[in-house]
């Protein structure tokens, strides 16, 4: 173990990955250095996810494994969503834990580490929650992975979806100041990244907490001219009903803004959506996607759905199936409903049996695999720009993504090529499966 060193295990979503990077920046400003592994670190942070059951279990298992593997001189700190939500339960299950910080003030890591270093804090030291998020001064809310990156522009949520615990975990929406977002984007440009993925709990709510109208479109209009060397800017997590005409205009006009829409819809039956406390105007979705496809060449649309919500009948599920068939999404994810404590839907009657949930998920994903394969087959013969994420030089093969695929959640492009990681190269598509594309690099003449 090396004194004054730390290691971070980041679990869950890209927003957590950004927060882990912020924690690293804060610790490094205090003179701590990043260790190569957990066993070499004095302080081991686990940035937990507490969104759904499987994510919670992964966090619990990771904390337990570290507790078993590390010596008592090493300090284990739980951070993130599960630490915010269930601190007492975490400590009850794992008394080996040395400290906790939540999600709303990452700067709490500094006094906690100081207390643990001076042995002034008892095991399980926890710092209080705050009513709203606070952004540490001078830190970059970014995470770089090869030629791609994430940039968080807001956090927290002011929605009241019946199934979601995030508002209780993160607190209300807090948008970052535009100059801070621009500064982070300029930093990413200086680092040579080729793709910036803008993230938040709800991108389209950006600025609402400050009384702004169309805040996301205003931010993008200000941002893009200042980062001309970043060819791809992607929007992740847009809310139904909040995709404005101005935002569509920008996506149609700005080449940097990739034609990719991530719009989690959760369901398509109006009765289920109303019980979920989600927008239930399904016709708006139809019209908006139709309008965007007409205006934005090559638009790729991703969504997610929840099956097995309490009172979801076979008829309402069939409405969802018919909707997926009708719209023809490019990418689709499906979750089975997980009852979450401290949410409005927790404890609702008429629970759908787990085997029915699983069967509905399988049916929907089977349908989507056929839709995705048909769409991918239509790309054969086309040439796409591909951001290289890895290569096998001996085999002369690269693995990357086109603009149609967001990092970590969508498909890949595999091609014969000599390009290097972080480059964008041209690939002619030769064959296609339901999720991935295969082809060869097109060399410039």
N, C-alpha and C positions, 0 to 999 in steps of 0.2 A: 504493500500500500504506500502511495506517495502522499505526503502531507500537502494540504492546501490544493487538492485536486478534486475534480468532480466528473461524474458521468451521468448522462441522461438517457433513459429509455422512454421513447415517445410512442404512445399507443393512440389508436383512434384516427381521427380525421386530419386533413391537411391543416385545419385551424389549430389543432394541437401541436402539429409540427412547427408552425410559426411561433406559437407560445414557447415551445421548448428552445427555440433559437433565441427568443427574448431572454429567457432565464439564463442561457449560456452567456449572453452579452453582459447581463447584470453581474454574474459571478466573476467574469473575466475582468470587469472594471474594479473588482475588489481584490484582484491579484491572484485569483484561483486559476488553475490551468486545467484544460480538458484532458482526462485520462483516456488511454486507449481501450480500456475495458472496465467493467464494473469492479472486478477484483483488484484493480490497481488504484481505485478512487477512494478518497476519504469520505466524500459525500456522493451518494447515489440517489438520483431523483428519478421517480417513475411518474411521468405525466399521464395520468389515468384517463380512461374514457368511461362514462357512466350512462351512456345514452340508452342502450338496450341490453337485454340479459347477456347475450354472448359477449358483448364488449366489456361488461362488468366482470364477467367470469375471467376473461383474459387478463384484466387488470389485477384481479385477486390472485390468480395463479402466478403472475409475474412477481408480485410483491412477496408471495410465499416462497417462491423459488429463490429469490434474492436473500430473503431472511434465512433460509437454510444454508446458502452457499457462502455468505459473507461473514467475516469475523466481527466481534462485538466492538472493535475500535472503529469500524466503518459505520457511518450514519446513513440510514435509509429514510428518505423523505418522500411522502406521497403528495403529489400536486395534481391539479386539474379537476375534471368534472366529478369523479368519484370522491375525491378528497373534499370537494366543496359540499357534496350531497350527503355523504355517509361517513363523516369522520369518526363518530363514536363507534359505529359498526365496524369500520376498518380496524380501529384500535382493539376492539373486543376480539375480533378474529385473529389479529396479528399483533400481539403486544410488543413484538420486536421493533416495530416502527418507531422512529425517533422524532418525527415531526410531520406537520401538514401545512400546506398553504392551499388556498382555494383558487378561484378563477378570476376574481375581480380586482386584485391588486398583486401583480406578479412581483412587485418590489418587496413584498413580505418575505421573499426568500433571503434577503440580506440580513435583517435582524435575526431571523431564525438561525441562519448559519453562524452568525456571531455568537448567539447564545449557546449553540451546540459546541462550538469550538472552545468556549470558556467554561463548559460544563455547568452553565447557569440554568439551562432549560431541562425540565424533566422529560422523560420519554413521552412522546405523544403531544409535545408542545404544539398548540394550534393557535392561529391568529384569526381574529373575527372576520366575518363577512362584511361586505360593504353594500350599500343599496344599489350602487351602479359601478360599472367598470372604470378603472383608472389606467391610463396609458403612461408607462414610465417615460420620463423625458430623455431624449437623446438615443432611444433604441430604435432599431429597424425591425418593423413587423414583416419580415420576409423569411423565406427559406428557399435555398437554391439546391436543385438536384440536376447535376449535369448542365445541359443547355436550357433547362426549364426552371421556373421559379413560381412561388406563391407570394402574393402580396395581400395582406389583410387590410381592408379599408374600414371595417366596422365590426363590432361584436355585440353580443346580447340580442334580445328579441322582444318586440312589443306585440307579437301575435299571441293568440290564445287558443292554439290548436289543442283539441281535447286529449290527444294521445301523447303530447310532447312535454318533457320535463325541462327542456332547455331554458325557458324564461326563468324558472326557479333556480337553475344552476348558474346561469350567466348573468341574470339580472336584465334590466331593460336595455334596449338598443342604445349604443353610444357610437356615433360616427367619428372617425378620426378626422382631424382638420385637413383640408385639401393640401396645404403646403407640405404637411408631413407625408401624405401619400405620394405627392410628386417627388419629394426628396428621396423616398424609398425607391421609386421607379428609376430615378436618375442613378442611384447607387447600383441597381440591378443592371442598367444599361452599361455602366462603367465596368461591371464585372463580365460583360460579354454575353449575358443570357439572351437567348433567342425567343423565349416565350415567357410572358408574365400572365399568370392566372390570378385574376382578382377574386378574392374570397371574402365571405361574411356569412353570418347566419341567414341573411336575406339581403343580397346586393341591392335590390330595387328599393329597399327602405333607406338607402344611404341619404343622410341629410334630413330625414323626416323629424328627427329629434331636435333639429335646429330650426324647424319651420320651413325648410327648403322644399320647393316644388321641382320635381324632375331632377333631384340631386345627382343621381347616377349619371344621367346623360350630361349634366353640366360638368361633372368631374372628368368624364371621358373626353369631352371636348377640350378641356383644359390640359389633360394629360398627354394625349397622343402627339401633339406637335412638339412636345419637349423630349420625346424618346424615339426619334426617327430611326435609330439603329436597332430597335426591337421590332421584328417583323410580325410577331404574333402577340396579340393581347386577347385573352379569353375571359368570358364572364361565366362564373360558376354560381349556381343557386339563385335563380330569379323566381319571383313569387307570382302566381297566377293573378291576373287582373292588374298587374303593376308594370307590365311591359308596354311602355308608352310609344306613341307615334314618333316622338323625337328619338327615342332609343332605336327604334326600327330604322329611322332615317340614317342614323349614324352607322349602324351595322351595314346598311346598303351602300353607303358612300365611302366609308373608311376601310381601305385594304388591310390596315393593321388589325382592325377588329375582326377576328376570325368569324366566319358565318356558322356559329355554333350556339345553340340555345339550350341551356339546362333549366328546365322548368318542372320541378317536382309537383305532380298533380295529386298524388295519393289515392285517388279513386275517380270513377266516372259516373257513378250513380248519384244523382242529386240528393236522395235521402241519406245515403251513407255520408256524403260530404257534409251535409248539414249537421249530422251527429258528430262528425269529426271537427266541427267548427272551422271548416275550410270553405273557400269560395265554391259555390255550387252552380255557377253559371257555366255549364259545360259548353254551351253554344259559343260563348266568348272564346274558349280555347280553340274550337273549330275555326272560327273566323280569324283569329289572330294568327294561328299557324298557317292557314291558307294565305292570308295577306303577306306574311313574312316569306313564305316559299315563292310567292309571285314576285316579290321585290328583291329578295336576296338570293343570288345565284349560288347553288350548291349547299344551301342551308342544311345542317345536320341538327336533329332535335333529339335530346335525351330527356327522359323523365323517370320517376320512380313511383311505384304504387305500393299500397299496404293492402294485403288480403287478410280476411278473417277478422275484421273489426267487429265488435259485438253487434249482433242483429244483421250482419251481412248474410242475406239469403242467397240461395242458388240463383234466383232471378236477378238480384242486384249484381252478383258476380258475373253473370252472363252479360249484363249491360257493360261491364268493364271489358270483357272479352271482345264484344262487338266494337267497342270504342277503339281498342288497340288495333283491331283489324282495319277499321275505317281510317285512322290517322296514319298508320304505318310509321311508327317512330324508328329512328335510326339506332338508338340505344335505349335500353329499358332495364331498370332494376326492380326487383320485387322483394319486399319484406313481408314476413308473417307478423301479424299484430302481436305486440308484446305489452301486456298490462304494466304500466309504470306507476309506482306509488307517487302520490302528490300530484296526479293529473286528474282532469275532470272525468276521463273515461275509466279510471281505475275502479274496479268493483261493479261495473255495469253488468246487468243480467244478460241472459241469452248469449253466453260465451260460445263461440264457435270451437268445436273440438280441434285439438292440435292436428290430428290426422287429416281433417278436412282442410285446415289451413295449408298444410304441406301439399296436399293434392292440388289445391287451387294454385298455389305458387308454381308447382311443376307444370300444370296445364298452361299457365300464362307464359312461362319461360320457354316452353316448347313452341308455342305459337310465335313468340318473338324470335326464336332462333330461325324459323323459316322466313320471317319478314326480313331479318338482318341479312341472311344469306342472299336473298333475292336482291336486296339493295347493294350488297357488296359485289354480286355478280355483274350488276349493271356498270360497275367501275372498271371492269376488265377492258384493257385497251387504252384507258385514260392515263395521263401522267400527273402525278401528285407530288407536291413538295412534302418531304419527310424530314422531321427532326430526329437525328440519330441519337439513340439513348445507349447503345452498346454495339460492339462489333466483335467478330471472330476473324482476326486478320489471317489466320492460317486457312480458314475456309473461304475467306473473301465474302463474308456475309455480315450485314448490319441488321439491327433491330431498332425500330423507331416508331413514330406516330405521324399520321397526317393531321391536318387541321381538324378533321372529322372526329378525332379521338382525344379526349382529355386524359391527362396522366393518371395512371393507377386504376382507373375505373372502366375505360373503354378498350378497344382492340388495338392491335399492333400491325405494323408493316414489316415484313421480313423480305430482304432483297439482297441480290448479289451486288456488292458495291465495295469501293475502297474508301468511302467517306469515314470521317472520324467522329467520335462522340461530341455532341454539341453543334455539329454542322447541320445545315439544312441542305438536302440534296434532292434532285429530281428522280423519281422512280416511276417506271411504266409498270402498271399492274397487269399481271399475266394470269394469275389464278386467285380464287377467293373462297374462303369458308364462311361460316356464319358470323365469325367475330374478327378474323384476321385476314390481311391481304398479303399477297406474295408477288414479287416482281424483280425487275433489274434496274440498276441505276442508268439514267440517261446522261451520257457525257456531253458536255458542251463542245460544239464544233469550233 
